Amino acid sequence: MRTQAIRIRAHGGPEVLERTEVEVGEPGPGEVRIRQSAIGLNFADIYQRRGSHGPHAATVFPVVLGAQGAGVIDAVGPGVQAPLHTGQSVAYFHPGAYQAVRNVPAQRVVPLPPGISEEVAGATLLRGLTAEYLLRRLHAVKPGEAVLVHAAAGGMGVILSQWARALGATVIGTVGSEAKMDVARAHGCHHVVNYRTEDFVARTLEFTGGKGVSVVYDAVGKDVFLPSLDCLRPLGMAINYGTASGDVEAFDLQRLHAKSLSVSRPTLRTFIADPADLRRGAAALFDVVLGGQVKLAVGHRYALADVRRAHEDLENRATTGAVVLVP
Ligand SMILES: NC(=O)c1ccc[n+]([C@@H]2O[C@H](COP(=O)([O-])OP(=O)(O)OC[C@H]3O[C@@H](n4cnc5c(N)ncnc54)[C@H](OP(=O)(O)O)[C@@H]3O)[C@@H](O)[C@H]2O)c1
């Protein structure tokens, strides 16, 4: 069958996103075919479009962008076992998501429990799984700790802040505008700093009585990473998990010495390479959502055909929360 898709044939700005049609066959061994109702837009899609997500192998064009979505299974390939079956609502994390109907390896797919909609899962699964490993595995947040979340009103930020608070942490969030301060407060932040107008290091130390935070969750990168080290308490960890403002510049490792700090630059792929970890991470995410500790909402909806506008809004810092593309 033919299906609508968005692909790129060269790296560049939003103008390289092209509407096209591609052929989708029957699912192969170990695959399911999904008729998508929601495709999640992530900042990583922008890195992929620009070609700035390195270092990795050269891109082979054309590429269908996107990494996550949700919908209903409309066919299963040979060898696919229960619990996956035709007619089931699922979400997944796998490259090539900007496509109305597509085949996905069953091992990358999770069934959606009652109470988790396709729209919410399609928009947030990747971020929710990322929050799970950042808060529970890379650094396990403990009650009473203080944590700093940069871009706290963004798609990742609203999940991290709510979940960290539910784990008993005091959450300090930074945001890039006055309007986003309320969004961050409404999503778990005890304290919010506008880092475009205020000194976030001084404010973080003030909020923590001079002690500093145990962990910094930073997906802004270049503009904030090095000053963030000054926000940490002894034995603290700075986690740079994204680079919305650019890559972190080289720095002297001796900066970590005086307070025995650690630094990490992780990726979700490592933490869910084992399908059992993907299922465990999704189960933990669905638990906190169904339990009411983490509210996952879709902030913005765009038709898949309007993908250029969606990219422009995300990279111009005009969105809050999760963004979904509707085929
Ligand atoms: N490593 C992993 O495993 C992993 C997995 C998922 C996502 N991520 C990363 O998480 C980050 C957040 O992803 P998201 O999709 O949820 O995006 P998002 O947070 O909704 O959007 C990015 C935010 O970064 C802030 N920002 C600061 N400087 C910026 C600049 N120069 N240009 C654009 N934005 C800037 C903006 O918030 P303010 O206006 O408030 O500053 C913006 O809203 C991305 O960097 C992504 O790569 C990493």
The ligand as an SDF file (V2000), in Angstrom:
LIG
                    3D

 48 52  0  0  0  0  0  0  0  0999 V2000
   19.9660   11.7600   25.6640 N   0  0  0  0  0  0  0  0  0  0  0  0
   18.7390   11.2560   25.6600 C   0  0  0  0  0  0  0  0  0  0  0  0
   18.5310   10.0810   26.0040 O   0  0  0  0  0  0  0  0  0  0  0  0
   17.5970   12.1420   25.2600 C   0  0  0  0  0  0  0  0  0  0  0  0
   16.3280   11.5790   25.0510 C   0  0  0  0  0  0  0  0  0  0  0  0
   15.2530   12.4510   24.7990 C   0  0  0  0  0  0  0  0  0  0  0  0
   15.4690   13.8160   24.6700 C   0  0  0  0  0  0  0  0  0  0  0  0
   16.7520   14.2980   24.8140 N   0  0  0  0  0  0  0  0  0  0  0  0
   17.0270   15.7350   24.7180 C   0  0  0  0  0  0  0  0  0  0  0  0
   16.1320   16.4240   25.5470 O   0  0  0  0  0  0  0  0  0  0  0  0
   16.0400   17.7690   25.0970 C   0  0  0  0  0  0  0  0  0  0  0  0
   14.6390   18.2200   25.1930 C   0  0  0  0  0  0  0  0  0  0  0  0
   13.9060   17.5880   24.1760 O   0  0  0  0  0  0  0  0  0  0  0  0
   12.4000   17.9740   23.9120 P   0  0  0  0  0  0  0  0  0  0  0  0
   12.0450   17.3210   22.6320 O   0  0  0  0  0  0  0  0  0  0  0  0
   11.5980   17.6790   25.1330 O   0  0  0  0  0  0  0  0  0  0  0  0
   12.5160   19.5540   23.6360 O   0  0  0  0  0  0  0  0  0  0  0  0
   12.0080   20.7740   24.5310 P   0  0  0  0  0  0  0  0  0  0  0  0
   12.6220   20.7020   25.8890 O   0  0  0  0  0  0  0  0  0  0  0  0
   10.5290   20.8600   24.4270 O   0  0  0  0  0  0  0  0  0  0  0  0
   12.6170   21.9840   23.7130 O   0  0  0  0  0  0  0  0  0  0  0  0
   13.9320   22.4110   23.9330 C   0  0  0  0  0  0  0  0  0  0  0  0
   13.9660   23.5550   24.9490 C   0  0  0  0  0  0  0  0  0  0  0  0
   15.3370   23.8740   25.1800 O   0  0  0  0  0  0  0  0  0  0  0  0
   15.4020   25.2110   25.5730 C   0  0  0  0  0  0  0  0  0  0  0  0
   16.4880   25.9030   24.8790 N   0  0  0  0  0  0  0  0  0  0  0  0
   17.5190   26.5360   25.4790 C   0  0  0  0  0  0  0  0  0  0  0  0
   18.3310   27.0770   24.5780 N   0  0  0  0  0  0  0  0  0  0  0  0
   17.8040   26.8040   23.3670 C   0  0  0  0  0  0  0  0  0  0  0  0
   18.1920   27.1330   22.0370 C   0  0  0  0  0  0  0  0  0  0  0  0
   19.2950   27.8540   21.7760 N   0  0  0  0  0  0  0  0  0  0  0  0
   17.4310   26.6970   21.0000 N   0  0  0  0  0  0  0  0  0  0  0  0
   16.3240   25.9680   21.2460 C   0  0  0  0  0  0  0  0  0  0  0  0
   15.8990   25.6270   22.4980 N   0  0  0  0  0  0  0  0  0  0  0  0
   16.6380   26.0480   23.5460 C   0  0  0  0  0  0  0  0  0  0  0  0
   14.0540   25.8690   25.2700 C   0  0  0  0  0  0  0  0  0  0  0  0
   13.3840   26.0730   26.5210 O   0  0  0  0  0  0  0  0  0  0  0  0
   13.5500   27.5150   27.2570 P   0  0  0  0  0  0  0  0  0  0  0  0
   12.9640   28.5280   26.3100 O   0  0  0  0  0  0  0  0  0  0  0  0
   12.7860   27.3540   28.5240 O   0  0  0  0  0  0  0  0  0  0  0  0
   15.0150   27.7100   27.4690 O   0  0  0  0  0  0  0  0  0  0  0  0
   13.3320   24.8310   24.4440 C   0  0  0  0  0  0  0  0  0  0  0  0
   11.9350   24.8710   24.6380 O   0  0  0  0  0  0  0  0  0  0  0  0
   16.6610   17.8170   23.7070 C   0  0  0  0  0  0  0  0  0  0  0  0
   17.9160   18.4280   23.8040 O   0  0  0  0  0  0  0  0  0  0  0  0
   16.8090   16.3490   23.3600 C   0  0  0  0  0  0  0  0  0  0  0  0
   17.8600   16.1150   22.5070 O   0  0  0  0  0  0  0  0  0  0  0  0
   17.7960   13.4830   25.0910 C   0  0  0  0  0  0  0  0  0  0  0  0
  1  2  1  0
  2  3  2  0
  2  4  1  0
  4  5  1  0
  4 48  2  0
  5  6  2  0
  6  7  1  0
  7  8  2  0
  8  9  1  0
  8 48  1  0
  9 10  1  0
  9 46  1  0
 10 11  1  0
 11 12  1  0
 11 44  1  0
 12 13  1  0
 13 14  1  0
 14 15  2  0
 14 16  1  0
 14 17  1  0
 17 18  1  0
 18 19  2  0
 18 20  1  0
 18 21  1  0
 21 22  1  0
 22 23  1  0
 23 24  1  0
 23 42  1  0
 24 25  1  0
 25 26  1  0
 25 36  1  0
 26 27  1  0
 26 35  1  0
 27 28  2  0
 28 29  1  0
 29 30  1  0
 29 35  2  0
 30 31  1  0
 30 32  2  0
 32 33  1  0
 33 34  2  0
 34 35  1  0
 36 37  1  0
 36 42  1  0
 37 38  1  0
 38 39  2  0
 38 40  1  0
 38 41  1  0
 42 43  1  0
 44 45  1  0
 44 46  1  0
 46 47  1  0
M  CHG  2   8   1  16  -1
M  END
$$$$
